[in-house]
């Protein structure tokens, strides 16, 4: 589990921790080697001192111990104490072959005829004495041998506190040095890794902030020394440029599709304009012919008024649909009236039945952008009219809740092709030769944080668009 968590930490932290662990391990190994070497040197010095001291005493004291000449033993110990530095030797005790004390440098601690066991227990042979036990005093014993006969024992207490202090000082110095070296190396490693990873972090930040419109990395931020990272960042910039170019192409295609949609309605709208024009011409002829008959002139004037108002409505709807920026105006029931006026001639031309269910103005609650909703609805209706057969049926239903708008378009055509369905519900690249009307619908709906649902049942295709309100309505 710890390994799994470690893998989720930032790479700079992981590198620092690994570096610290390696430095600590290296420091432990190096310190062990240094302390081991120091210990060998100290042991050699201590054993050399003990050998010179005890072997010299053994040679001098052997005959006196054989004859149990206590005063000569004392005299020899006293001369040895005076000639030696005395700083390391704390106590020397000499015993006979029976283990009874003959003499000692401190008679109070080792009185004559006392047992030597109190001092010989725990004493080391000369070749076994060591300074690594951590004790400040060690005992060393050597036998007294005269002509191959063991005539006694000499035991010395040696003060090795200076060696222990030296070892402790070396240990503390190694710890401090290793700690300082570890901190320096870890900080240097962190700084080095952070600098190495700056381009990667820059790339990750740009990719995280990219969304649908990635922002190129400034050329000054691309390292010149690392060709691999430079190539990676430049590849990202190329990708960002390609995405921008594709978005621009799609924007132009969407704009073209908007005009194409109006172009598809041109012939139907021409009938809407041409039919009233014939009546208007007849009304004008009637007024000229019967200028002296007020009632005829009045009826003809009413006909002219209705026809001109109808032409004005058609012209207004076309201009409204062709405006480039209507996003600030909220949706109203008038937009659906305009939409019907714009789309219904297409169904009349195809002799299709049009179902139209719009809620009354007071039920159209919430705040929705007029331009996007009109464009979404018109594109879906035109697609449904194209899919439905001549004499078929197209329906448009609008429902509104407190916080969502539901647009439903159905037709009894054969259904969307796989390519058309991909354009409507997926982000797959547009296939060559395909229209962008359905892709425009998808982009507009996503821009409104909405959803698109597609169903095919009972021989009918149903497309439902659900758009959340920009403001919470009071219901």
C-alpha positions as CSV (number, residue, x, y, z in Angstrom):
1,X,0.0,0.0,0.0
2,X,2.9,2.3,0.8
3,X,4.4,1.6,-2.6
4,X,1.1,2.6,-4.3
5,X,0.9,5.8,-2.4
6,X,4.6,6.6,-3.1
7,X,3.8,6.3,-6.8
8,X,1.2,9.1,-6.6
9,X,3.6,11.6,-5.0
10,X,5.1,14.3,-7.2
11,X,8.2,13.1,-9.1
12,X,10.4,15.8,-7.5
13,X,9.4,14.6,-4.0
14,X,10.0,11.0,-5.0
15,X,13.5,11.8,-6.4
16,X,14.4,13.8,-3.3
17,X,13.3,10.9,-1.0
18,X,15.2,8.3,-3.1
19,X,18.2,10.5,-3.1
20,X,18.0,11.0,0.7
21,X,17.6,7.2,1.2
22,X,20.6,6.5,-1.0
23,X,22.7,9.2,0.8
24,X,21.7,7.8,4.2
25,X,22.6,4.3,3.1
26,X,25.9,5.5,1.6
27,X,26.6,7.5,4.8
28,X,26.0,4.5,7.0
29,X,28.3,2.3,4.9
30,X,31.0,4.9,4.8
31,X,30.7,5.7,8.5
32,X,30.9,2.0,9.3
33,X,34.1,1.7,7.3
34,X,35.6,4.8,9.0
35,X,34.6,3.6,12.5
36,X,35.9,0.1,11.7
37,X,39.2,1.5,10.6
38,X,39.4,3.8,13.6
39,X,38.6,0.9,15.9
40,X,41.4,-1.2,14.4
41,X,43.9,1.6,14.9
42,X,42.8,2.1,18.5
43,X,42.9,-1.6,19.2
44,X,46.4,-1.8,17.7
45,X,47.6,1.1,19.9
46,X,45.9,-0.3,23.0
47,X,47.3,-3.8,22.5
48,X,50.8,-2.4,21.8
49,X,50.7,-0.4,25.0
50,X,49.4,-3.4,27.0
51,X,52.0,-5.7,25.5
52,X,54.9,-3.4,26.3
53,X,53.6,-2.8,29.8
54,X,52.6,-6.3,30.9
55,X,55.3,-8.2,29.1
56,X,58.0,-5.9,30.6
57,X,56.4,-6.4,34.1
58,X,56.2,-10.2,33.5
59,X,59.9,-10.4,32.8
60,X,60.8,-8.2,35.8
61,X,58.4,-9.7,38.3
62,X,58.7,-13.4,37.4
63,X,61.7,-14.2,39.8
64,X,60.3,-12.2,42.6
65,X,56.9,-13.8,42.3
66,X,58.6,-17.2,42.3
67,X,60.3,-16.5,45.6
68,X,57.3,-14.4,46.9
69,X,59.5,-11.4,47.5
70,X,56.8,-8.9,48.3
71,X,59.1,-5.9,48.7
72,X,60.9,-6.4,45.4
73,X,57.5,-6.8,43.7
74,X,56.4,-3.5,45.3
75,X,59.6,-1.8,44.3
76,X,59.3,-3.1,40.7
77,X,55.7,-1.9,40.5
78,X,56.7,1.5,41.9
79,X,59.6,2.0,39.5
80,X,57.3,0.9,36.6
81,X,54.7,3.5,37.7
82,X,57.2,6.2,37.9
83,X,58.9,5.4,34.6
84,X,55.5,5.1,32.8
85,X,53.3,8.1,32.0
86,X,50.8,6.8,34.5
87,X,47.9,8.4,32.7
88,X,46.6,5.2,31.3
89,X,47.5,2.7,34.1
90,X,45.1,2.9,36.9
91,X,45.9,-0.2,38.9
92,X,48.3,-3.1,38.6
93,X,48.0,-6.3,40.8
94,X,50.4,-9.2,41.1
95,X,49.4,-12.6,42.4
96,X,51.3,-15.9,43.1
97,X,50.5,-19.2,41.5
98,X,47.8,-19.8,44.1
99,X,45.9,-16.6,43.1
100,X,46.8,-14.7,46.2
101,X,47.8,-11.0,45.9
102,X,51.5,-10.4,46.5
103,X,51.4,-6.6,45.8
104,X,49.4,-3.9,44.1
105,X,49.9,-0.2,43.2
106,X,46.8,0.5,45.3
107,X,47.0,-1.7,48.4
108,X,43.7,-0.4,49.7
109,X,41.8,-1.9,46.7
110,X,44.0,-5.0,46.5
111,X,45.4,-5.9,50.0
112,X,48.1,-8.5,50.4
113,X,46.9,-12.2,50.4
114,X,43.5,-11.2,48.9
115,X,42.1,-13.2,46.1
116,X,43.0,-12.1,42.6
117,X,39.7,-13.3,41.2
118,X,38.0,-10.0,41.8
119,X,40.4,-8.4,39.3
120,X,41.1,-11.3,37.0
121,X,37.5,-11.9,36.2
122,X,36.6,-10.1,33.0
123,X,40.3,-9.4,32.2
124,X,41.4,-9.9,28.6
125,X,44.5,-11.4,27.2
126,X,46.8,-8.9,25.5
127,X,45.8,-9.9,22.0
128,X,42.1,-9.8,22.8
129,X,41.8,-6.4,24.5
130,X,39.7,-3.9,22.5
131,X,38.6,-0.3,22.9
132,X,35.2,-0.9,21.2
133,X,33.3,-2.1,24.2
134,X,32.3,1.5,25.1
135,X,33.7,1.2,28.7
136,X,36.3,3.7,29.9
137,X,38.3,1.0,31.8
138,X,39.5,-2.4,30.6
139,X,41.5,-5.1,32.4
140,X,44.4,-6.9,30.8
141,X,46.0,-10.0,32.3
142,X,49.3,-11.8,31.6
143,X,50.9,-14.8,33.2
144,X,54.2,-14.7,35.1
145,X,56.4,-17.5,33.6
146,X,59.9,-18.5,34.8
147,X,61.7,-21.2,32.9
148,X,58.4,-22.5,31.6
149,X,56.7,-22.6,35.0
150,X,53.7,-20.5,35.7
151,X,54.5,-18.7,39.0
152,X,51.8,-16.0,39.1
153,X,49.6,-13.5,37.3
154,X,49.7,-9.8,36.7
155,X,46.5,-7.8,36.0
156,X,46.4,-4.1,35.0
157,X,43.4,-1.7,34.7
158,X,43.9,0.6,31.8
159,X,42.1,3.9,31.4
160,X,40.9,4.2,27.8
161,X,38.4,7.0,28.2
162,X,40.4,9.1,25.7
163,X,39.9,6.3,23.1
164,X,36.2,6.1,23.8
165,X,35.9,9.9,23.6
166,X,37.8,9.9,20.4
167,X,35.5,7.2,19.0
168,X,32.4,9.2,20.2
169,X,33.7,12.4,18.7
170,X,34.4,10.6,15.4
171,X,30.9,9.1,15.4
172,X,29.2,12.5,16.1
173,X,31.4,14.1,13.4
174,X,30.4,11.5,10.9
175,X,26.7,11.9,11.8
176,X,26.9,15.7,11.4
177,X,28.9,15.4,8.2
178,X,26.6,12.8,6.7
179,X,23.5,14.8,7.7
180,X,25.0,18.0,6.2
181,X,26.0,16.2,3.0
182,X,22.6,14.5,2.8
183,X,20.8,17.9,3.2
184,X,23.1,19.5,0.6
185,X,22.8,16.7,-1.9
186,X,19.0,16.5,-1.4
187,X,18.6,20.2,-1.9
188,X,20.8,20.2,-4.9
189,X,19.0,17.2,-6.3
190,X,15.6,18.8,-5.7
191,X,16.7,22.0,-7.4
192,X,18.3,20.1,-10.3
193,X,15.3,17.8,-10.8
194,X,12.9,20.8,-10.5
195,X,14.8,22.6,-13.2
196,X,14.9,19.5,-15.4
197,X,11.2,19.0,-14.9
198,X,10.2,22.7,-15.5
199,X,9.4,22.0,-19.2
200,X,7.4,18.9,-18.3
201,X,5.5,20.9,-15.6
202,X,5.0,23.7,-18.1
203,X,3.6,21.2,-20.6
204,X,1.4,19.6,-18.0
205,X,0.0,23.0,-16.9
206,X,-0.7,24.0,-20.5
207,X,-2.4,20.7,-21.2
208,X,-4.4,21.0,-18.0
209,X,-5.6,24.5,-18.8
210,X,-6.1,23.7,-22.5
211,X,-9.7,22.4,-22.5
212,X,-11.0,22.7,-26.0
213,X,-8.5,25.5,-26.9
214,X,-4.9,24.7,-26.0
215,X,-2.6,27.6,-25.6
216,X,0.9,27.3,-27.3
217,X,3.9,27.4,-25.0
218,X,6.0,30.6,-25.5
219,X,9.2,30.0,-27.5
220,X,11.3,31.6,-24.7
221,X,10.2,28.9,-22.3
222,X,11.3,26.0,-24.5
223,X,14.8,24.8,-23.5
224,X,17.5,24.9,-26.1
225,X,19.9,22.4,-24.5
226,X,17.6,19.4,-24.2
227,X,16.6,18.4,-27.7
228,X,14.1,15.7,-26.5
229,X,12.2,18.1,-24.3
230,X,12.4,20.8,-26.9
231,X,10.9,18.5,-29.5
232,X,8.2,17.4,-27.1
233,X,7.1,21.0,-26.4
234,X,7.3,22.0,-30.0
235,X,5.1,19.0,-30.9
236,X,2.6,20.3,-28.4
237,X,2.7,23.7,-30.0
238,X,2.2,22.1,-33.4
239,X,-0.8,20.2,-32.0
240,X,-2.2,23.4,-30.4
241,X,-1.8,25.2,-33.8
242,X,-3.5,22.3,-35.6
243,X,-6.4,22.4,-33.1
244,X,-6.8,26.1,-33.6
245,X,-6.8,25.7,-37.3
246,X,-9.3,22.9,-37.1
247,X,-11.5,25.0,-34.8
248,X,-11.3,27.9,-37.3
249,X,-12.2,25.6,-40.2
250,X,-15.2,24.2,-38.2
251,X,-16.3,27.7,-37.3
252,X,-16.2,28.7,-40.9
253,X,-18.1,25.5,-41.9
254,X,-20.6,26.2,-39.2
255,X,-21.1,29.7,-40.5
256,X,-21.5,28.4,-44.0
257,X,-23.9,25.8,-42.7
258,X,-26.0,28.6,-41.2
259,X,-26.3,30.3,-44.6
260,X,-26.8,27.0,-46.3
261,X,-29.8,26.4,-43.9
262,X,-31.2,29.7,-45.0
263,X,-30.5,28.8,-48.6
264,X,-32.5,25.6,-48.3
265,X,-35.4,27.7,-47.2
266,X,-35.0,30.2,-50.0
267,X,-37.4,28.6,-52.4
268,X,-40.1,28.1,-49.7
269,X,-39.7,31.6,-48.6
270,X,-39.9,32.8,-52.2
271,X,-43.4,31.3,-52.3
272,X,-44.2,33.1,-49.0
273,X,-43.2,36.4,-50.5
274,X,-44.5,35.8,-54.1
275,X,-48.1,34.7,-53.1
276,X,-48.9,37.9,-51.2
277,X,-47.3,40.0,-54.0
278,X,-49.9,38.8,-56.5
279,X,-52.7,39.8,-54.1
280,X,-51.0,43.2,-53.4
281,X,-50.8,43.9,-57.2
282,X,-54.5,43.0,-57.6
283,X,-55.4,45.3,-54.7
284,X,-53.5,48.1,-56.2
285,X,-55.2,47.6,-59.6
286,X,-58.6,47.5,-57.8
287,X,-57.9,50.8,-56.0
288,X,-56.9,52.5,-59.3
289,X,-60.0,51.1,-61.1
290,X,-62.4,51.9,-58.3
291,X,-60.9,55.0,-56.7
292,X,-64.4,56.6,-56.5
293,X,-65.8,53.8,-54.4
294,X,-64.7,54.2,-50.8
295,X,-65.8,50.8,-49.6
296,X,-63.8,49.0,-52.4
297,X,-60.8,51.2,-51.7
298,X,-61.1,50.4,-47.9
299,X,-61.2,46.6,-48.5
300,X,-58.3,46.8,-50.9
301,X,-56.3,48.9,-48.4
302,X,-57.0,46.3,-45.7
303,X,-55.7,43.6,-48.1
304,X,-52.6,45.7,-48.8
305,X,-52.0,46.1,-45.1
306,X,-52.3,42.4,-44.3
307,X,-50.0,41.4,-47.2
308,X,-47.4,44.0,-46.3
309,X,-47.4,43.0,-42.7
310,X,-46.9,39.4,-43.7
311,X,-44.0,40.4,-45.9
312,X,-42.5,42.4,-43.1
313,X,-42.7,39.4,-40.7
314,X,-41.0,37.2,-43.2
315,X,-38.3,39.8,-43.8
316,X,-37.8,40.3,-40.1
317,X,-37.4,36.6,-39.4
318,X,-34.8,36.2,-42.2
319,X,-32.8,39.2,-40.9
320,X,-33.1,38.0,-37.3
321,X,-31.8,34.6,-38.3
322,X,-28.9,36.2,-40.2
323,X,-27.7,38.4,-37.4
324,X,-24.3,37.3,-36.2
325,X,-24.6,38.2,-32.5
326,X,-27.9,37.6,-30.7
327,X,-26.5,35.8,-27.6
328,X,-27.3,38.6,-25.2
329,X,-31.1,38.4,-25.9
330,X,-33.0,35.9,-23.8
331,X,-35.4,33.4,-25.3
332,X,-39.0,34.3,-25.6
333,X,-42.2,32.7,-27.2
334,X,-41.7,35.1,-30.1
335,X,-38.6,33.2,-31.1
336,X,-40.7,30.1,-31.6
337,X,-43.3,32.0,-33.6
338,X,-40.5,33.3,-35.8
339,X,-39.0,29.8,-36.1
340,X,-42.3,28.4,-37.3
341,X,-42.8,31.2,-39.8
342,X,-39.3,30.5,-41.1
343,X,-39.6,26.7,-41.2
344,X,-43.2,25.9,-42.0
345,X,-42.9,26.8,-45.7
346,X,-40.3,23.9,-46.0
347,X,-42.9,21.4,-44.8
348,X,-45.5,22.9,-47.1
349,X,-43.2,22.5,-50.0
350,X,-42.6,18.9,-49.1
351,X,-46.3,18.4,-48.3
352,X,-45.4,17.2,-44.8
353,X,-47.5,17.5,-41.7
354,X,-46.0,19.7,-39.0
355,X,-46.8,19.2,-35.3
356,X,-46.0,22.2,-33.2
357,X,-46.4,22.3,-29.4
358,X,-45.1,25.4,-27.7
359,X,-45.9,26.4,-24.1
360,X,-47.7,29.7,-23.5
361,X,-45.5,32.7,-22.8
362,X,-46.2,32.6,-19.0
363,X,-44.9,29.0,-18.8
364,X,-41.6,29.7,-20.6
365,X,-39.6,30.4,-17.4
366,X,-35.8,30.4,-17.0
367,X,-33.1,32.3,-18.9
368,X,-31.8,30.8,-22.2
369,X,-29.9,32.4,-25.1
370,X,-32.2,33.1,-28.0
371,X,-29.6,32.8,-30.7
372,X,-28.3,29.3,-29.7
373,X,-31.8,27.9,-29.1
374,X,-33.0,29.2,-32.5
375,X,-30.0,27.7,-34.3
376,X,-30.3,24.4,-32.5
377,X,-34.0,24.1,-33.2
378,X,-33.8,25.2,-36.9
379,X,-30.9,22.8,-37.7
380,X,-32.8,19.9,-36.1
381,X,-36.0,20.8,-37.9
382,X,-34.3,21.1,-41.2
383,X,-32.6,17.7,-40.7
384,X,-35.9,16.1,-39.7
385,X,-37.7,17.6,-42.8
386,X,-34.9,16.2,-45.0
387,X,-35.2,12.8,-43.3
388,X,-39.0,12.5,-43.4
389,X,-40.5,11.4,-46.8
390,X,-42.7,13.6,-48.9
391,X,-46.1,13.6,-47.2
392,X,-44.4,12.5,-43.9
393,X,-44.6,14.1,-40.5
394,X,-42.3,16.3,-38.5
395,X,-43.1,17.5,-35.0
396,X,-41.5,20.0,-32.6
397,X,-42.3,20.1,-28.9
398,X,-41.0,22.5,-26.3
399,X,-41.4,21.9,-22.6
400,X,-40.0,24.0,-19.8
401,X,-39.4,23.3,-16.1
402,X,-38.0,25.6,-13.4
403,X,-34.4,25.0,-14.4
404,X,-34.3,23.2,-17.8
405,X,-35.6,23.6,-21.3
406,X,-36.6,20.5,-23.3
407,X,-36.6,20.7,-27.1
408,X,-37.9,17.5,-28.9
409,X,-37.9,17.0,-32.7
410,X,-39.4,13.8,-34.2
411,X,-39.8,12.6,-37.7
412,X,-41.0,9.4,-39.4
413,X,-38.0,9.1,-41.7
414,X,-35.6,6.1,-41.9
415,X,-33.4,7.4,-39.0
416,X,-29.9,8.9,-38.8
417,X,-27.0,7.2,-40.5
418,X,-24.1,6.1,-38.3
419,X,-22.0,9.0,-39.7
420,X,-24.8,11.5,-39.0
421,X,-25.3,10.1,-35.5
422,X,-21.5,10.5,-34.8
423,X,-21.7,14.1,-35.8
424,X,-24.6,14.7,-33.4
425,X,-23.4,12.8,-30.3
426,X,-19.6,12.3,-30.5
427,X,-16.5,14.3,-30.9
428,X,-15.2,12.2,-33.7
429,X,-13.6,14.2,-36.6
430,X,-16.0,15.1,-39.4
431,X,-15.9,12.7,-42.3
432,X,-15.1,14.2,-45.6
433,X,-18.3,15.2,-47.5
434,X,-20.5,15.3,-44.4
435,X,-22.5,18.3,-43.4
436,X,-21.7,20.3,-40.2
437,X,-25.3,21.1,-39.2
438,X,-25.6,18.3,-36.7
439,X,-22.0,18.9,-35.4
440,X,-23.0,22.6,-35.0
441,X,-26.0,21.4,-32.9
442,X,-23.7,19.4,-30.7
443,X,-21.2,22.2,-30.2
444,X,-24.0,24.7,-29.4
445,X,-25.5,22.3,-26.9
446,X,-22.2,21.5,-25.2
447,X,-21.5,25.3,-25.0
448,X,-24.8,25.6,-23.0
449,X,-23.8,22.6,-20.8
450,X,-26.7,20.7,-22.2
451,X,-27.4,17.1,-23.2
452,X,-28.5,15.4,-26.4
453,X,-30.6,12.2,-26.3
454,X,-31.3,10.1,-29.4
455,X,-34.0,7.4,-29.7
456,X,-35.4,5.3,-32.5
457,X,-38.7,3.6,-31.7
458,X,-41.9,2.7,-33.5
459,X,-40.5,3.8,-36.9
460,X,-39.8,7.3,-35.6
461,X,-36.6,9.2,-34.8
462,X,-36.6,11.3,-31.6
463,X,-34.0,13.8,-30.7
464,X,-34.3,15.6,-27.4
465,X,-32.1,18.5,-26.3
466,X,-32.0,19.4,-22.6
467,X,-30.5,22.8,-21.8
468,X,-30.1,24.1,-18.2
469,X,-31.2,27.6,-17.3
470,X,-28.5,30.2,-16.8
471,X,-30.5,31.7,-13.9
472,X,-32.7,29.9,-11.3
473,X,-36.3,30.6,-12.0
474,X,-38.8,31.1,-9.3
475,X,-41.5,28.5,-9.7
